[in-house]
Amino acid sequence: MTTTRAALTDIDLRTLMKGATVDERALAAHKLCRVIDRESLTGDDRAKAQEILRVMAADAAELVRRALAVTLKSSPLIPHDVAMKLARDVDSVCLPILNFSPAFTDEDLSEIVRLGGPLRQVAIAQRSGLSQAVTDSIAQHGGELAVKTAAANDNANFSEQGLASVLARFERSEQVLAAVAYRNALPLAVTEKLIHLVGDQLRDHIFSHHAVSAQLAMEIAIGSTERATVDLVDQAGRTHDPRSFVAHLNKAGRLTPSLLLRALAHGHMSFFECGIAELAGVPHHRTWLMIHDAGSLGLRAIYERAGLPAKLFSAFRVAVDTYHSMEFDGRAHDLERFQERMLQRFLTQSHSTQREDLEYLLDKLNRLQIPAGAADREARPGDLNNARIQGSAKGPLSKVAEPIILTA
């Protein structure tokens, strides 16, 4: 331990072991910890350094133990036994270690959550990474603040069972429910349970950011579930299983030409492909070829086989052609800009469109605003990447002189 001893004088070491005052020993402990943390230790030097840490952890003075915990809270040098000893110490000593130290195993953290008090639980819930084993323990044994903190931690990995336990234990806690609702991703079953527990504002957020099942989407769309409303077009673009979604809609008689056109005008091509395949009774891969790779007659052939109205074919043709003429630009809010341009181009082409569909699309275009300077958002798989995208959407919109033909 030559390098470390060279960085510390004999006076420092004697002060650490037999300092006259607590402040002197704490200062020596802080200095030694900084040196150990900065040095590159191997073999015997590392073992000797860890023995010194054990001496500090056993010091009777809280200030000395705190100097160790704070200075080396994120260091991999702290031995497991020292970390566990500090985790059982007073709050000022244990909290920094529990919050940051990599010395703990998942089993250690889960057990501390189960047996520790609220402050220890919150410190663990704030860690930069939590496995499902630890979050399951928090969900089952944690207090309200710890559960809310873990749910709001984007680096905490929750299992579906863990989130279900959270909702079961804290179904009346607005703070916990909000933390769960604002997570980046939620299992479908958790989303649907959450919908029935939250108020209108959180419910709107859930519908805007998380997918729900086709059955629940329809129930809410027709107003049979409280006062909530959901746009089936938005859900069409959000679902990760469009085939099951369209099958359920078709079984319930909700897979209408209007819904398909509105979804297509938003760029939800996967939903449109699966919808046409469902109505036509044709496998998806063949439907894809007829829509995208079979020349001008392919779309008409599959469209007619699906039994869709002849008077609306021109509108679907325009929407498909518009989709093919555009591409992502790779910048922030790619999906929103694509949808905005898709709607603009679709609405400025000549085609026959139902009046209520046109009003709906115009309203959606007015509502579609892209916040300036916001973070990037990834497009969901299947929305805009199943067809061949050709050309570019970088140029200005070209207005078509012919007006849109409205049909009642």
C-alpha positions in Angstrom: 0.0 0.0 0.0 3.0 2.2 -0.8 1.1 4.8 -2.8 -1.6 5.3 -0.3 0.8 5.5 2.6 2.8 8.1 0.7 -0.3 10.2 0.3 -1.1 10.0 4.0 1.4 10.9 6.7 1.9 8.8 9.8 0.2 11.6 11.7 -2.9 11.1 9.6 -3.0 7.4 10.4 -2.4 7.9 14.1 -5.0 10.6 14.2 -7.5 8.3 12.6 -6.9 5.6 15.2 -6.3 7.7 18.3 -7.3 11.2 17.6 -8.0 13.4 20.6 -11.3 14.7 19.3 -14.1 13.4 17.1 -13.6 16.2 14.6 -9.9 15.3 14.2 -10.7 11.6 13.6 -13.5 12.5 11.2 -11.2 14.8 9.2 -8.5 12.1 9.0 -11.2 9.6 7.9 -12.4 11.9 5.2 -8.9 12.4 3.9 -8.1 8.7 3.9 -11.3 7.8 2.1 -10.6 10.4 -0.6 -7.1 9.0 -1.1 -8.4 5.4 -1.3 -11.1 6.4 -3.7 -8.7 8.1 -6.1 -5.9 5.5 -6.0 -5.8 2.5 -8.3 -5.5 -0.4 -5.8 -4.8 -4.0 -6.5 -4.1 -7.2 -4.5 -2.7 -6.5 -1.0 -3.2 -2.8 -1.2 -7.0 -3.2 -1.7 -7.3 -5.6 1.1 -5.4 -3.3 3.5 -7.5 -0.4 2.4 -10.7 -2.4 3.2 -9.3 -3.3 6.6 -9.0 0.4 7.3 -12.6 1.0 6.2 -13.7 -1.7 8.7 -11.9 0.2 11.4 -13.8 3.4 10.5 -17.1 1.6 10.3 -16.6 0.4 13.9 -15.6 3.9 15.2 -17.8 4.9 18.1 -18.2 8.4 16.7 -21.1 8.9 14.3 -19.2 11.7 12.6 -16.4 9.4 11.6 -18.8 6.7 10.3 -20.7 9.4 8.4 -17.4 10.7 6.8 -16.9 7.1 5.5 -20.5 6.7 4.2 -20.7 10.1 2.5 -17.2 10.1 0.9 -17.4 6.5 -0.4 -21.1 6.2 -1.0 -20.7 5.3 -4.7 -17.4 3.5 -4.4 -17.0 -0.1 -5.3 -14.2 -0.4 -2.7 -16.5 -0.7 0.2 -16.7 -4.4 1.2 -20.1 -6.0 1.4 -19.8 -6.5 5.2 -19.0 -2.9 5.8 -21.9 -1.8 3.6 -24.3 -4.0 5.5 -22.9 -2.7 8.8 -23.5 0.9 7.7 -26.9 0.0 6.4 -27.9 -0.8 10.0 -26.5 2.4 11.3 -28.3 5.7 12.2 -30.0 7.6 9.4 -27.2 10.1 8.7 -24.9 7.2 8.1 -27.1 4.6 6.3 -29.0 6.8 3.9 -26.1 7.8 1.6 -24.9 4.2 1.4 -28.4 2.8 0.7 -29.0 5.4 -1.9 -25.9 4.8 -3.9 -23.6 2.0 -2.9 -23.1 -0.9 -5.5 -22.1 -3.2 -2.7 -25.6 -4.5 -2.0 -27.2 -7.4 -3.8 -30.9 -7.5 -4.8 -31.5 -9.8 -1.8 -29.9 -7.3 0.5 -32.0 -4.4 -0.7 -35.2 -6.5 -0.7 -34.6 -7.5 2.9 -33.8 -3.9 4.0 -37.0 -2.8 2.4 -38.9 -5.4 4.3 -37.3 -4.7 7.7 -36.2 -1.1 7.4 -38.1 2.0 8.2 -39.7 4.5 5.8 -36.5 6.6 5.3 -34.5 3.5 4.3 -37.2 2.4 1.9 -37.2 5.8 0.2 -33.4 5.8 -0.1 -33.5 2.5 -1.9 -36.5 3.6 -4.0 -34.4 6.5 -5.3 -31.5 4.3 -6.5 -30.4 4.8 -10.1 -31.3 1.2 -11.0 -33.8 -1.2 -9.3 -34.5 -4.8 -10.4 -37.9 -6.4 -10.4 -37.0 -8.3 -7.2 -36.4 -5.0 -5.3 -39.5 -3.2 -6.7 -41.6 -6.3 -5.9 -40.4 -5.9 -2.3 -41.2 -2.2 -2.3 -44.6 -2.8 -3.8 -45.4 -5.4 -1.1 -43.7 -3.8 2.0 -43.0 -0.2 1.2 -44.8 2.8 2.7 -46.7 5.2 0.5 -43.8 7.6 0.0 -41.4 4.8 -0.9 -43.9 3.3 -3.4 -44.6 6.6 -5.0 -40.8 7.3 -5.3 -40.1 4.0 -6.9 -43.0 4.3 -9.3 -41.8 7.8 -10.4 -38.2 6.4 -10.8 -37.8 5.7 -14.6 -34.9 3.4 -13.8 -37.0 1.2 -11.5 -38.0 -2.0 -13.4 -41.5 -3.1 -12.2 -43.1 -6.4 -12.9 -46.8 -6.6 -13.8 -47.4 -8.3 -10.5 -45.5 -5.6 -8.6 -47.6 -2.8 -10.2 -50.8 -4.7 -9.5 -49.8 -4.9 -5.9 -49.1 -1.2 -5.9 -52.6 -0.5 -7.2 -54.2 -2.9 -4.8 -52.5 -1.4 -1.8 -52.8 2.3 -2.7 -55.9 2.5 -4.8 -57.0 5.6 -2.9 -53.6 7.4 -3.0 -53.7 10.1 -5.7 -49.9 10.6 -5.6 -49.1 6.9 -6.0 -51.7 6.5 -8.8 -50.3 9.5 -10.6 -46.7 8.2 -10.4 -47.8 4.9 -11.9 -49.9 6.6 -14.6 -46.9 8.7 -15.7 -44.5 5.8 -16.1 -43.1 5.4 -19.6 -44.7 2.0 -20.2 -47.4 0.0 -18.5 -48.7 -3.5 -19.0 -52.2 -3.6 -20.5 -53.8 -5.1 -17.5 -52.3 -2.5 -15.2 -53.4 0.3 -17.6 -57.0 -0.9 -17.6 -57.1 -1.3 -13.8 -55.7 2.2 -13.4 -58.4 3.7 -15.7 -61.0 2.8 -13.1 -59.1 4.3 -10.2 -58.1 7.7 -11.4 -59.9 11.0 -12.2 -60.6 12.5 -15.6 -57.2 14.3 -15.9 -55.1 11.3 -15.3 -57.4 9.1 -17.4 -56.9 11.4 -20.3 -53.1 11.1 -19.9 -53.4 7.3 -19.8 -55.4 7.3 -23.0 -52.9 9.6 -24.7 -49.8 7.6 -23.6 -50.8 4.0 -23.1 -52.7 1.4 -25.1 -55.9 -0.2 -23.9 -57.6 -3.3 -25.1 -60.0 -3.1 -28.1 -62.9 -4.1 -25.8 -62.3 -1.4 -23.3 -61.6 1.2 -26.0 -65.0 0.5 -27.5 -66.7 0.6 -24.2 -65.2 3.9 -23.4 -65.8 5.3 -26.9 -69.5 4.6 -26.7 -69.7 6.1 -23.1 -70.4 2.9 -21.2 -67.5 3.4 -18.8 -68.2 6.5 -16.6 -67.6 9.8 -18.4 -64.4 9.0 -20.1 -64.0 9.1 -23.9 -61.3 7.6 -26.1 -60.6 8.1 -29.8 -60.4 4.7 -31.5 -58.1 6.2 -34.2 -55.6 7.2 -31.5 -55.8 3.7 -30.0 -55.3 2.2 -33.5 -51.9 3.9 -33.7 -51.0 3.1 -30.1 -51.8 -0.7 -30.1 -48.8 -3.1 -30.3 -51.0 -5.9 -31.6 -53.0 -4.4 -34.5 -54.2 -7.8 -35.8 -56.0 -8.6 -32.5 -57.3 -5.1 -32.3 -58.9 -5.1 -35.7 -60.3 -8.6 -35.2 -62.0 -7.5 -32.0 -63.3 -4.3 -33.7 -64.7 -6.3 -36.6 -66.4 -8.8 -34.3 -68.1 -5.9 -32.6 -69.1 -4.2 -35.9 -66.8 -1.2 -35.2 -64.3 -1.8 -38.0 -65.9 0.8 -40.3 -64.7 2.4 -43.5 -64.7 5.7 -41.6 -62.4 4.4 -38.9 -60.0 2.9 -41.5 -59.9 6.1 -43.5 -59.3 8.3 -40.4 -56.6 6.0 -39.2 -54.9 5.9 -42.6 -55.0 9.7 -42.9 -53.1 9.7 -39.6 -50.4 7.5 -41.0 -51.4 4.4 -39.1 -50.6 2.1 -42.0 -50.2 -1.1 -40.0 -53.7 -0.7 -38.6 -55.1 -0.1 -42.1 -53.3 -3.1 -43.6 -54.6 -5.4 -40.8 -58.1 -3.9 -41.1 -58.2 -4.6 -44.9 -56.8 -8.1 -44.4 -59.5 -8.8 -41.7 -62.4 -7.6 -43.8 -61.1 -9.3 -47.0 -60.2 -12.6 -45.3 -56.7 -12.4 -46.9 -53.4 -13.1 -45.0 -51.6 -9.9 -43.9 -48.5 -10.5 -46.1 -50.6 -10.8 -49.2 -52.6 -7.8 -48.3 -49.4 -5.8 -47.8 -48.2 -6.7 -51.3 -51.5 -5.7 -52.9 -51.5 -2.3 -51.0 -47.8 -1.5 -51.5 -46.3 -3.6 -54.3 -48.9 -4.7 -56.8 -49.2 -1.6 -59.0 -52.3 0.6 -59.4 -54.8 -2.3 -59.5 -53.6 -4.1 -56.3 -55.2 -1.6 -53.9 -58.5 -1.6 -55.8 -58.6 -5.4 -55.9 -58.1 -5.8 -52.1 -60.3 -2.8 -51.4 -63.2 -4.3 -53.3 -62.7 -7.8 -51.8 -62.9 -6.1 -48.3 -66.4 -4.8 -49.3 -65.6 -1.2 -48.7 -67.7 1.5 -50.4 -66.8 2.3 -54.0 -67.5 6.0 -53.6 -64.7 6.2 -50.9 -62.0 4.4 -52.9 -60.5 7.7 -54.3 -60.0 8.9 -50.7 -58.2 5.8 -49.7 -56.1 5.9 -52.9 -55.0 9.5 -52.1 -54.2 8.5 -48.5 -52.0 5.6 -49.6 -50.3 7.6 -52.2 -49.7 10.4 -49.7 -48.2 8.0 -47.3 -45.8 6.6 -49.9 -44.6 10.1 -50.8 -43.5 10.9 -47.3 -40.8 9.8 -44.9 -39.5 10.5 -41.4 -36.9 13.3 -41.1 -35.2 11.9 -38.0 -35.6 14.9 -35.9 -37.6 15.5 -32.6 -41.3 14.8 -32.8 -40.8 12.9 -36.1 -44.2 11.0 -35.7 -46.2 14.2 -35.0 -44.7 16.1 -37.9 -45.3 13.1 -40.2 -49.0 13.0 -39.1 -49.3 16.8 -39.5 -48.0 16.7 -43.0 -50.0 13.6 -43.9 -53.2 15.3 -42.8 -52.3 18.5 -44.6 -51.5 16.7 -47.9 -54.5 14.4 -47.6 -56.9 17.3 -47.0 -55.5 19.3 -49.9 -56.1 16.5 -52.5 -59.1 15.9 -54.6 -61.2 13.0 -53.4 -64.6 12.1 -52.1 -64.8 12.2 -48.3 -67.7 11.9 -45.9 -68.4 15.3 -44.3 -68.1 14.0 -40.7 -64.7 12.4 -41.6 -63.5 15.6 -43.1 -64.6 17.6 -40.0 -62.9 15.1 -37.8 -59.6 15.2 -39.7 -59.7 19.0 -39.8 -60.3 19.1 -36.0 -57.4 16.7 -35.4 -55.1 18.8 -37.6 -56.0 21.9 -35.6 -55.2 20.0 -32.4 -52.0 18.5 -33.6 -49.3 21.0 -32.3 -45.7 20.1 -31.9 -44.1 21.7 -28.8 -40.9 23.6 -29.6 -37.7 22.3 -28.0 -39.3 19.1 -26.6 -37.4 15.8 -26.3 -37.3 13.3 -29.1 -40.1 10.7 -29.3 -39.7 7.4 -30.8 -42.3 6.2 -33.3 -44.1 3.0 -32.3 -43.2 0.0 -34.3 -45.7 -0.7 -37.1 -47.1 2.8 -37.5 -45.0 4.0 -40.4 -42.4 1.4 -41.2 -44.2 -1.4 -42.9 -44.6 0.2 -46.3 -42.0 1.4 -48.8 -41.5 5.1 -48.1 -40.5 7.0 -51.1 -39.7 10.6 -51.8 -39.4 13.4 -49.2 -41.6 15.5 -47.1 -39.1 18.4 -46.7 -40.6 20.7 -49.4 -43.7 23.0 -49.0 -47.1 21.6 -49.5 -48.4 21.8 -53.0 -52.0 23.0 -53.0 -54.3 21.2 -55.5 -56.7 23.5 -57.3 -59.6 21.0 -57.2 -61.7 21.2 -54.0 -62.4 18.2 -51.8 -65.7 16.5 -52.8 -67.9 16.0 -49.8 -70.4 13.2 -49.7 -73.1 13.0 -47.1 
